[in-house]
Amino acid sequence: MDEHVIELKQVRKAFGRTPVLNEVTLSVPAGQTFAFLGRNGAGKTTTIRMLVGLIQPEAGDIRVLGMDPRRQALAIRRSIGYLAEDQQLFGWMRVQQTLEFMTPFYPTWDAALARKLLERFELSPRQRVKHLSKGQSVRLGLLLALAHRPRMMILDDPALGLDPIMRKQLNRDVIALLQGDGVTVFYSSHLLYEVEPVADQVAILDHGRIIVNSPTEDLRDDVKQIVIPHDEFDAALNFRGDMHWRDVQRGGREMAITLKDAGNAVDLLQANRITHRVVDLNLDEIFEAMVVGRPDYPTSATANGVKVEEAAV
């Protein structure tokens, strides 16, 4: 297997005059669960559609399992599993008919595995697809994506529309059925708190650019929130140029600064005897700071004449 199962190099894409992807470069190591994050409209689904050859980039190079989606789209689709939130199935078919319909498309289709997954997912072979619940439809889609034993799985927000219990069950199924076999999982989502426990690596796409690409644990170590008493905040401002601020919030008698390279920032604050405490962040909080943070506000401990201790976060 190639060291990287997905590679994008300086990929650009626009729809009309609207740019969607701008010089995107990204590599996904084999065997990892890779979280591809971004707000709605950030370009996640556009990227995935290019990976499977449904649309073409305007510039740049893409490789999936060593193949070019522009010339080898069919071979790629036979080698991967793909599950999207808006996946369409033939409603008039029964579940068993759907399996039989899909079998010829995949030379590696494993009928025994399909039967095992039917039982595991509690799907009746005789039930018509149009009568399946949302959760059952997602499980059927997952079965179809798994039964040919793919080398890589692409999940495009598959849990949208599911209740919290079903979303957790989907993630458990992904972990149990894929990670144990060393299958690479490319997981696009905005349900960050659910992606976090399974993600080995995280990339954040914002306004068509990759702004973060890091192992999950390294990202948690690198991005922290540092809380400083408001009466020492102006002293901290003197070193702002040496710290990578991503967000600043006022609350009570303290200022909360979310920043990158937290270790260097802590060393700087300690060296200058500025009182502070460090708060660990989850992936959802890191994402918010990186994408919608306000690093330029406030510029002092008093903003617009309002003292910090009188302002709410």
VOBA-1610 file (N, C-alpha, C; in pm, whole numbers, padded with zeros to 5 digits, always signed):
BEGIN
Met+00084-00119+00000Met+00000+00000+00000Met+00088+00125+00000Asp+00046+00229-00073Asp+00120+00353-00078Asp+00125+00416+00061Glu+00234+00490+00086Glu+00247+00557+00214Glu+00133+00656+00237His+00093+00726+00131His-00021+00817+00139His-00128+00770+00042Val-00249+00751+00092Val-00357+00701+00008Val-00432+00813-00061Ile-00421+00936-00008Ile-00477+01054-00073Ile-00369+01161-00078Glu-00353+01221-00196Glu-00260+01332-00211Glu-00321+01439-00300Leu-00328+01560-00250Leu-00370+01675-00328Leu-00255+01776-00328Lys-00224+01829-00445Lys-00116+01925-00458Lys-00165+02048-00533Gln-00174+02160-00462Gln-00210+02290-00519Gln-00338+02281-00603Val-00439+02221-00545Val-00566+02202-00616Val-00651+02328-00607Arg-00703+02370-00722Arg-00793+02485-00729Arg-00924+02445-00797Lys-01032+02504-00746Lys-01164+02479-00804Lys-01254+02599-00777Ala-01329+02639-00879Ala-01427+02746-00866Ala-01552+02706-00942Phe-01664+02758-00896Phe-01789+02742-00968Phe-01829+02881-01018Gly-01815+02900-01148Gly-01836+03033-01203Gly-01728+03126-01151Arg-01769+03236-01094Arg-01673+03331-01038Arg-01650+03311-00889Thr-01710+03205-00835Thr-01698+03179-00692Thr-01587+03078-00665Pro-01475+03119-00606Pro-01369+03022-00573Pro-01413+02932-00458Val-01382+02804-00469Val-01418+02707-00365Val-01292+02651-00299Leu-01195+02610-00379Leu-01069+02559-00327Leu-00955+02640-00386Asn-00860+02679-00301Asn-00752+02767-00343Asn-00617+02709-00300Glu-00549+02647-00396Glu-00414+02593-00371Glu-00413+02495-00253Val-00507+02400-00253Val-00516+02303-00144Val-00413+02192-00163Thr-00331+02174-00063Thr-00232+02066-00061Thr-00256+01983+00065Leu-00267+01852+00047Leu-00308+01766+00159Leu-00262+01623+00131Ser-00212+01555+00235Ser-00175+01414+00225Ser-00239+01337+00340Val-00291+01219+00308Val-00356+01135+00408Val-00277+01004+00419Pro-00213+00978+00534Pro-00136+00855+00551Pro-00226+00731+00551Ala-00170+00622+00504Ala-00243+00496+00503Ala-00272+00448+00644Gly-00390+00389+00664Gly-00425+00328+00791Gly-00477+00421+00898Gln-00487+00551+00868Gln-00533+00646+00968Gln-00681+00679+00951Thr-00741+00730+01060Thr-00870+00795+01052Thr-00843+00945+01047Phe-00874+01004+00932Phe-00837+01141+00903Phe-00963+01226+00903Ala-00970+01324+00995Ala-01086+01412+01005Ala-01066+01534+00918Phe-01159+01556+00824Phe-01154+01668+00731Phe-01267+01762+00770Leu-01232+01874+00835Leu-01331+01957+00901Leu-01346+02092+00833Gly-01464+02150+00849Gly-01490+02283+00795Gly-01637+02316+00808Arg-01667+02444+00804Arg-01806+02485+00809Arg-01879+02445+00682Asn-02011+02447+00686Asn-02088+02424+00565Asn-02047+02525+00458Gly-02021+02477+00338Gly-01979+02564+00230Gly-01830+02586+00224Ala-01754+02520+00312Ala-01608+02541+00313Ala-01539+02474+00195Gly-01604+02375+00133Gly-01544+02304+00020Gly-01516+02158+00046Lys-01566+02104+00158Lys-01539+01965+00194Lys-01598+01868+00091Thr-01726+01885+00061Thr-01791+01793-00033Thr-01735+01810-00173Thr-01701+01931-00212Thr-01637+01953-00342Thr-01507+01874-00351Thr-01429+01877-00244Thr-01304+01801-00241Thr-01331+01652-00258Ile-01428+01600-00186Ile-01459+01458-00193Ile-01508+01419-00332Arg-01590+01502-00393Arg-01639+01472-00528Arg-01525+01469-00629Met-01422+01546-00606Met-01304+01539-00693Met-01224+01413-00667Leu-01218+01370-00541Leu-01144+01248-00508Leu-01200+01127-00580Val-01331+01123-00597Val-01394+01007-00661Val-01423+01030-00809Gly-01376+01142-00862Gly-01386+01166-01006Gly-01518+01218-01056Leu-01604+01268-00965Leu-01734+01319-01009Leu-01724+01459-01068Ile-01628+01539-01022Ile-01598+01669-01081Ile-01447+01682-01093Gln-01403+01775-01175Gln-01261+01788-01204Gln-01204+01917-01146Pro-01080+01914-01099Pro-01016+02038-01054Pro-00978+02124-01174Glu-00966+02252-01151Glu-00921+02342-01257Glu-00770+02347-01266Ala-00704+02316-01155Ala-00558+02312-01154Ala-00515+02224-01038Gly-00392+02177-01046Gly-00339+02093-00939Gly-00345+01946-00974Asp-00298+01865-00881Asp-00287+01721-00903Asp-00351+01646-00788Ile-00423+01538-00820Ile-00489+01455-00719Ile-00453+01309-00744Arg-00421+01239-00636Arg-00399+01095-00643Arg-00475+01029-00530Val-00546+00922-00562Val-00619+00841-00465Val-00575+00697-00483Leu-00515+00640-00381Leu-00459+00505-00390Leu-00364+00495-00508Gly-00291+00604-00533Gly-00194+00608-00642Gly-00254+00631-00779Met-00387+00648-00788Met-00455+00664-00916Met-00505+00806-00936Asp-00519+00846-01062Asp-00567+00978-01099Asp-00718+00973-01121Pro-00797+01045-01039Pro-00943+01040-01055Pro-00993+01089-01191Arg-00914+01168-01260Arg-00958+01216-01391Arg-00955+01106-01496Arg-00868+01007-01476Arg-00856+00899-01575Arg-00893+00762-01521Gln-00896+00747-01389Gln-00918+00614-01330Gln-01028+00617-01224Ala-01131+00697-01250Ala-01238+00713-01151Ala-01306+00581-01118Leu-01334+00499-01219Leu-01404+00373-01196Leu-01321+00279-01109Ala-01191+00272-01136Ala-01104+00186-01056Ala-01097+00235-00911Ile-01097+00365-00892Ile-01096+00421-00757Ile-01224+00383-00684Arg-01338+00401-00748Arg-01466+00373-00683Arg-01480+00225-00647Arg-01416+00138-00724Arg-01420-00004-00691Arg-01332-00038-00573Ser-01237+00051-00541Ser-01140+00022-00435Ser-01173+00089-00303Ile-01272+00180-00305Ile-01305+00253-00183Ile-01450+00229-00144Gly-01482+00261-00020Gly-01620+00268+00024Gly-01657+00415+00039Tyr-01781+00449+00009Tyr-01823+00590+00014Tyr-01961+00598+00076Leu-01973+00678+00180Leu-02101+00694+00249Leu-02124+00843+00272Ala-02233+00895+00214Ala-02267+01036+00228Ala-02403+01051+00293Glu-02426+01170+00351Glu-02553+01196+00419Glu-02670+01191+00322Asp-02648+01235+00197Asp-02758+01243+00100Asp-02759+01125+00003Gln-02701+01012+00046Gln-02694+00896-00043Gln-02832+00850-00087Gln-02848+00828-00216Gln-02976+00788-00272Gln-02976+00639-00308Leu-03079+00569-00267Leu-03098+00428-00302Leu-03232+00411-00370Phe-03250+00299-00438Phe-03377+00273-00506Phe-03481+00229-00403Gly-03577+00317-00377Gly-03676+00291-00273Gly-03765+00172-00300Trp-03789+00139-00426Trp-03880+00028-00458Trp-03816-00108-00435Met-03682-00113-00426Met-03613-00240-00405Met-03625-00285-00260Arg-03618-00414-00242Arg-03599-00467-00108Arg-03450-00463-00074Val-03419-00479+00054Val-03279-00473+00096Val-03196-00577+00024Gln-03246-00701+00016Gln-03171-00808-00051Gln-03150-00778-00199Gln-03252-00720-00264Gln-03238-00683-00404Gln-03130-00576-00422Thr-03121-00485-00327Thr-03019-00381-00334Thr-02880-00443-00328Leu-02861-00539-00239Leu-02732-00607-00230Leu-02699-00679-00361Glu-02798-00748-00416Glu-02775-00822-00540Glu-02746-00726-00656Phe-02810-00611-00655Phe-02788-00511-00760Phe-02645-00457-00753Met-02591-00438-00632Met-02458-00379-00616Met-02346-00478-00640Thr-02371-00607-00620Thr-02265-00707-00626Thr-02181-00703-00753Pro-02241-00694-00874Pro-02158-00699-00996Pro-02063-00581-01012Phe-02088-00471-00943Phe-02003-00354-00959Phe-01868-00371-00888Tyr-01859-00469-00797Tyr-01739-00483-00715Tyr-01683-00625-00726Pro-01570-00642-00794Pro-01510-00775-00806Pro-01474-00837-00672Thr-01453-00754-00570Thr-01413-00805-00439Thr-01532-00820-00343Trp-01654-00812-00394Trp-01773-00821-00307Trp-01769-00950-00226Asp-01791-00939-00095Asp-01786-01053-00004Asp-01929-01080+00045Ala-01995-01180-00015Ala-02134-01209+00018Ala-02149-01253+00163Ala-02052-01326+00214Ala-02058-01371+00353Ala-02050-01252+00448Leu-01965-01156+00417Leu-01956-01035+00500Leu-02085-00956+00492Ala-02145-00947+00374Ala-02272-00875+00360Ala-02380-00937+00447Arg-02387-01071+00451Arg-02486-01138+00535Arg-02458-01111+00683Lys-02331-01113+00719Lys-02294-01086+00858Lys-02333-00944+00899Leu-02312-00847+00810Leu-02346-00709+00840Leu-02497-00688+00845Leu-02571-00760+00762Leu-02717-00754+00770Leu-02765-00789+00910Glu-02708-00895+00964Glu-02746-00938+01098Glu-02699-00839+01203Arg-02575-00793+01190Arg-02520-00698+01288Arg-02600-00568+01290Phe-02641-00519+01173Phe-02713-00393+01164Phe-02864-00410+01180Glu-02907-00533+01203Glu-03049-00563+01226Glu-03136-00513+01110Leu-03095-00550+00990Leu-03169-00514+00869Leu-03237-00638+00813Ser-03364-00626+00782Ser-03438-00737+00723Ser-03416-00739+00572Pro-03371-00851+00516Pro-03349-00858+00371Pro-03476-00832+00290Arg-03594-00857+00348Arg-03718-00845+00273Arg-03781-00705+00283Gln-03729-00621+00366Gln-03789-00488+00383Gln-03756-00398+00263Arg-03854-00321+00219Arg-03830-00228+00109Arg-03751-00107+00160Val-03661-00060+00074Val-03572+00049+00112Val-03650+00174+00150Lys-03759+00202+00080Lys-03836+00324+00107Lys-03904+00320+00244His-03913+00202+00305His-03975+00191+00437His-03872+00190+00551Leu-03743+00203+00517Leu-03640+00205+00620Leu-03640+00340+00692Ser-03609+00338+00821Ser-03592+00463+00894Ser-03462+00528+00850Lys-03440+00653+00894Lys-03316+00722+00860Lys-03195+00643+00909Gly-03201+00594+01032Gly-03091+00517+01086Gly-03067+00388+01009Gln-03174+00319+00972Gln-03161+00196+00895Gln-03101+00224+00757Ser-03141+00335+00696Ser-03087+00371+00564Ser-02937+00396+00572Val-02894+00463+00679Val-02751+00487+00694Val-02676+00356+00716Arg-02733+00267+00795Arg-02668+00137+00817Arg-02661+00056+00688Leu-02766+00064+00606Leu-02762-00005+00477Leu-02653+00057+00389Gly-02643+00189+00388Gly-02537+00254+00311Gly-02400+00212+00359Leu-02383+00200+00490Leu-02255+00156+00545Leu-02225+00012+00504Leu-02326-00072+00507Leu-02309-00211+00462Leu-02261-00216+00317Leu-02327-00138+00230Leu-02290-00138+00088Leu-02147-00086+00068Ala-02106+00006+00155Ala-01971+00061+00143Ala-01865-00034+00196Leu-01905-00129+00282Leu-01809-00218+00347Leu-01799-00355+00284Ala-01905-00401+00218Ala-01915-00542+00179Ala-01811-00583+00074His-01752-00489+00004His-01648-00526-00093His-01508-00508-00036Arg-01500-00493+00096Arg-01374-00483+00169Arg-01283-00375+00108Pro-01323-00250+00118Pro-01248-00142+00055Pro-01114-00116+00124Arg-01022-00061+00049Arg-00892-00022+00104Arg-00904+00111+00179Met-01005+00190+00144Met-01024+00319+00208Met-01173+00350+00213Met-01215+00418+00319Met-01355+00458+00334Met-01361+00610+00339Ile-01452+00667+00259Ile-01478+00811+00263Ile-01617+00832+00323Leu-01623+00907+00432Leu-01748+00936+00500Leu-01773+01086+00490Asp-01880+01125+00422Asp-01911+01266+00402Asp-02034+01303+00485Asp-02009+01345+00610Asp-02115+01382+00704Asp-02228+01280+00708Pro-02195+01151+00725Pro-02299+01048+00719Pro-02396+01051+00836Ala-02358+01116+00947Ala-02443+01113+01067Ala-02545+01224+01071Leu-02546+01314+00972Leu-02646+01420+00971Leu-02786+01361+00969Gly-02873+01413+01053Gly-03011+01366+01057Gly-03035+01251+01151Leu-02928+01196+01209Leu-02945+01086+01304Leu-02955+01141+01445Asp-03024+01067+01531Asp-03030+01108+01671Asp-02896+01075+01737Pro-02868+01133+01856Pro-02736+01115+01919Pro-02696+00970+01940Ile-02791+00884+01975Ile-02758+00743+01997Ile-02715+00678+01867Met-02787+00706+01758Met-02752+00648+01630Met-02617+00700+01581Arg-02586+00827+01607Arg-02457+00881+01564Arg-02343+00810+01637Lys-02361+00788+01767Lys-02257+00717+01842Lys-02242+00573+01793Gln-02354+00510+01760Gln-02349+00374+01710Gln-02275+00367+01577Leu-02299+00467+01490Leu-02230+00472+01361Leu-02080+00481+01382Asn-02037+00567+01473Asn-01894+00579+01498Asn-01835+00451+01555Arg-01910+00384+01642Arg-01862+00256+01695Arg-01846+00154+01584Asp-01942+00153+01492Asp-01933+00059+01379Asp-01812+00089+01292Val-01788+00217+01268Val-01673+00257+01187Val-01544+00210+01252Ile-01533+00232+01383Ile-01411+00193+01454Ile-01393+00041+01451Ala-01499-00030+01486Ala-01489-00176+01497Ala-01463-00243+01363Leu-01526-00192+01257Leu-01520-00260+01128Leu-01407-00212+01038Leu-01352-00096+01064Leu-01252-00041+00974Leu-01114-00030+01037Gln-01107+00035+01153Gln-00976+00058+01211Gln-00903-00072+01245Gly-00979-00171+01287Gly-00916-00298+01321Gly-00851-00366+01203Asp-00899-00338+01082Asp-00843-00398+00960Asp-00742-00307+00891Gly-00709-00195+00953Gly-00611-00105+00893Gly-00662-00026+00775Val-00795-00013+00761Val-00854+00062+00650Val-00842+00212+00679Thr-00800+00287+00581Thr-00793+00433+00595Thr-00934+00490+00592Val-00963+00582+00685Val-01094+00646+00690Val-01076+00796+00672Phe-01138+00851+00568Phe-01138+00995+00543Phe-01275+01046+00584Tyr-01280+01114+00699Tyr-01408+01145+00764Tyr-01431+01296+00759Ser-01526+01338+00676Ser-01563+01479+00666Ser-01687+01503+00751Ser-01679+01603+00839Ser-01791+01626+00929Ser-01781+01764+00992His-01893+01811+01048His-01888+01928+01135His-01939+01893+01274Leu-01963+01762+01300Leu-01998+01715+01434Leu-01867+01680+01504Leu-01796+01783+01547Leu-01657+01766+01588Leu-01642+01681+01713Tyr-01734+01695+01807Tyr-01721+01622+01933Tyr-01733+01471+01910Glu-01793+01431+01797Glu-01803+01288+01769Glu-01685+01238+01686Val-01627+01325+01606Val-01510+01286+01528Val-01386+01275+01616Glu-01378+01361+01717Glu-01257+01372+01798Glu-01208+01239+01856Pro-01295+01153+01913Pro-01243+01030+01974Pro-01182+00932+01874Val-01215+00943+01744Val-01169+00844+01647Val-01062+00899+01554Ala-01036+01030+01555Ala-00948+01091+01456Ala-00801+01082+01498Asp-00717+01028+01408Asp-00573+01029+01429Asp-00512+01162+01386Gln-00570+01220+01281Gln-00518+01345+01227Gln-00635+01435+01188Val-00612+01567+01195Val-00717+01665+01168Val-00667+01767+01067Ala-00749+01794+00967Ala-00725+01907+00876Ala-00849+01995+00880Ile-00829+02126+00884Ile-00940+02222+00884Ile-00933+02303+00757Leu-01043+02302+00683Leu-01057+02377+00558Leu-01142+02500+00585Asp-01091+02616+00549Asp-01165+02740+00572Asp-01142+02834+00454His-01253+02879+00394His-01246+02968+00279His-01153+02913+00171Gly-01165+02782+00148Gly-01092+02720+00039Gly-00946+02690+00066Arg-00901+02712+00188Arg-00760+02686+00222Arg-00750+02594+00344Ile-00644+02515+00347Ile-00614+02433+00464Ile-00542+02522+00565Ile-00606+02546+00681Ile-00546+02632+00782Ile-00486+02551+00897Val-00523+02424+00907Val-00466+02335+01008Val-00452+02198+00947Asn-00340+02132+00972Asn-00321+01993+00932Asn-00222+01932+01031Ser-00275+01854+01126Ser-00192+01811+01238Ser-00246+01682+01299Pro-00159+01598+01355Pro-00207+01488+01438Pro-00294+01545+01551Thr-00400+01474+01585Thr-00497+01526+01682Thr-00433+01560+01815Glu-00349+01473+01867Glu-00285+01499+01995Glu-00191+01618+01988Asp-00118+01632+01878Asp-00029+01747+01862Asp-00109+01876+01858Leu-00227+01872+01793Leu-00310+01992+01786Leu-00359+02032+01925Arg-00400+01934+02005Arg-00443+01965+02142Arg-00327+02023+02224Asp-00206+01973+02202Asp-00091+02025+02276Asp-00053+02165+02230Asp-00076+02193+02102Asp-00031+02319+02044Asp-00128+02434+02069Val-00257+02406+02068Val-00359+02512+02082Val-00421+02503+02221Lys-00404+02607+02299Lys-00457+02612+02434Lys-00525+02747+02457Gln-00600+02754+02565Gln-00653+02882+02610Gln-00573+02924+02734Ile-00526+03046+02732Ile-00451+03101+02845Ile-00534+03213+02907Val-00561+03201+03035Val-00646+03297+03107Val-00557+03387+03192Ile-00575+03518+03174Ile-00492+03618+03241Ile-00582+03716+03316Pro-00548+03752+03439Pro-00626+03856+03509Pro-00628+03984+03426His-00744+04053+03427His-00757+04168+03338His-00657+04278+03371Asp-00614+04288+03497Asp-00520+04394+03531Asp-00377+04363+03487Glu-00354+04241+03434Glu-00222+04207+03378Glu-00228+04189+03227Phe-00346+04208+03170Phe-00363+04186+03026Phe-00280+04283+02943Asp-00276+04409+02984Asp-00199+04507+02908Asp-00050+04470+02903Ala-00001+04408+03010Ala+00139+04362+03011Ala+00158+04250+02908Ala+00058+04162+02898Ala+00066+04054+02800Ala+00063+04107+02657Leu-00009+04218+02636Leu-00016+04277+02503Leu+00121+04316+02449Asn+00213+04347+02538Asn+00348+04385+02494Asn+00419+04273+02420Phe+00374+04147+02442Phe+00439+04032+02379Phe+00349+03965+02274Arg+00245+04037+02235Arg+00150+03979+02141Arg+00216+03939+02009Gly+00313+04018+01964Gly+00381+03987+01839Gly+00458+03856+01843Asp+00487+03807+01963Asp+00561+03682+01977Asp+00470+03563+02006Met+00338+03588+02011Met+00242+03481+02039Met+00138+03476+01927His+00095+03354+01893His+00004+03335+01780His-00141+03333+01830Trp-00196+03451+01855Trp-00331+03462+01906Trp-00433+03425+01799Arg-00536+03348+01840Arg-00645+03312+01749Arg-00780+03366+01795Asp-00794+03391+01925Asp-00922+03440+01976Asp-00898+03504+02113Val-00973+03610+02139Val-00967+03676+02270Val-01109+03701+02317Gln-01137+03664+02441Gln-01270+03685+02498Gln-01257+03750+02634Arg-01354+03835+02667Arg-01360+03899+02798Arg-01462+03827+02884Gly-01433+03815+03011Gly-01531+03755+03100Gly-01492+03774+03246Gly-01585+03827+03325Gly-01556+03847+03466Gly-01434+03934+03485Arg-01340+03887+03565Arg-01218+03963+03593Arg-01098+03907+03516Glu-01125+03832+03409Glu-01016+03767+03336Glu-01031+03786+03185Met-00919+03770+03116Met-00915+03767+02971Met-00874+03627+02929Ala-00946+03569+02833Ala-00916+03435+02784Ala-00861+03445+02643Ile-00738+03401+02625Ile-00670+03408+02495Ile-00649+03266+02444Thr-00702+03235+02326Thr-00676+03107+02262Thr-00565+03129+02160Leu-00461+03047+02167Leu-00344+03070+02081Leu-00277+02940+02040Lys-00200+02949+01934Lys-00114+02839+01889Lys+00023+02852+01955Asp+00100+02743+01944Asp+00234+02739+02003Asp+00226+02776+02151Ala+00137+02705+02222Ala+00108+02739+02361Ala+00230+02724+02450Gly+00316+02627+02423Gly+00434+02609+02507Gly+00523+02732+02507Asn+00545+02790+02390Asn+00628+02910+02380Asn+00561+03027+02452Ala+00427+03039+02439Ala+00356+03148+02505Ala+00366+03137+02657Val+00353+03016+02710Val+00364+02996+02854Val+00503+03033+02903Asp+00606+02991+02829Asp+00743+03026+02868Asp+00760+03178+02871Leu+00703+03247+02774Leu+00715+03393+02767Leu+00646+03461+02884Leu+00526+03413+02917Leu+00452+03472+03029Leu+00523+03445+03162Gln+00575+03325+03176Gln+00647+03293+03299Gln+00773+03379+03313Ala+00844+03396+03204Ala+00968+03474+03208Ala+00941+03619+03248Asn+00821+03668+03215Asn+00787+03807+03245Asn+00693+03819+03365Arg+00679+03709+03438Arg+00604+03706+03563Arg+00461+03759+03547Ile+00397+03717+03438Ile+00258+03753+03415Ile+00170+03637+03462Thr+00081+03664+03556Thr-00005+03561+03612Thr-00092+03501+03501His-00102+03369+03501His-00183+03303+03398His-00216+03160+03441Arg-00316+03106+03378Arg-00344+02963+03390Arg-00379+02909+03253Val-00350+02781+03231Val-00367+02718+03100Val-00488+02625+03103Val-00573+02636+03001Val-00694+02554+02990Val-00685+02468+02864Asp-00700+02337+02881Asp-00703+02247+02766Asp-00834+02265+02690Leu-00829+02248+02559Leu-00946+02266+02474Leu-00979+02136+02401Asn-01107+02115+02376Asn-01146+02003+02291Asn-01144+02047+02145Leu-01166+01952+02055Leu-01155+01981+01912Leu-01257+02085+01867Asp-01376+02080+01924Asp-01480+02177+01889Asp-01436+02319+01925Glu-01377+02336+02041Glu-01330+02468+02085Glu-01212+02517+02001Ile-01123+02425+01966Ile-01010+02462+01880Ile-01060+02504+01743Phe-01154+02429+01688Phe-01210+02462+01557Phe-01272+02601+01558Glu-01351+02630+01662Glu-01417+02761+01670Glu-01314+02874+01675Ala-01208+02856+01754Ala-01107+02961+01765Ala-01032+02981+01633Met-01002+02871+01564Met-00926+02881+01440Met-01007+02939+01326Val-01139+02912+01326Val-01222+02949+01211Val-01298+03079+01234Val-01353+03098+01354Val-01436+03217+01378Val-01384+03302+01493Gly-01261+03278+01536Gly-01205+03355+01646Gly-01186+03502+01612Arg-01173+03584+01718Arg-01153+03729+01703Arg-01020+03765+01768Pro-00908+03742+01698Pro-00777+03766+01759Pro-00743+03914+01777Asp-00816+04004+01713Asp-00784+04146+01720Asp-00872+04222+01819Tyr-00947+04150+01903Tyr-01039+04218+01994Tyr-01036+04149+02129Pro-01026+04222+02239Pro-01003+04366+02247Pro-00854+04399+02235Thr-00819+04527+02228Thr-00680+04568+02217Thr-00622+04608+02351Ser-00704+04608+02454Ser-00655+04634+02590Ser-00754+04575+02688Ala-00725+04586+02816Ala-00814+04531+02918Ala-00945+04608+02927Thr-00951+04727+02869Thr-01075+04803+02863Thr-01107+04826+02717Ala-01224+04779+02671Ala-01262+04792+02531Ala-01384+04881+02519Asn-01376+04983+02436Asn-01487+05073+02412Asn-01539+05134+02542Gly-01446+05156+02638Gly-01485+05220+02762Gly-01554+05129+02861Val-01567+05001+02829Val-01634+04906+02918Val-01530+04823+02990Lys-01527+04829+03120Lys-01430+04754+03196Lys-01458+04604+03182Val-01351+04526+03184Val-01364+04382+03161Val-01456+04318+03263Glu-01443+04355+03390Glu-01521+04285+03492Glu-01671+04312+03479Glu-01709+04410+03395Glu-01850+04441+03377Glu-01906+04381+03248Ala-01819+04310+03172Ala-01862+04258+03042Ala-01880+04108+03051Ala-01973+04057+02973Ala-01995+03912+02967Ala-01926+03856+02845Val-01882+03730+02857Val-01817+03664+02743Val-01921+03647+02632
//
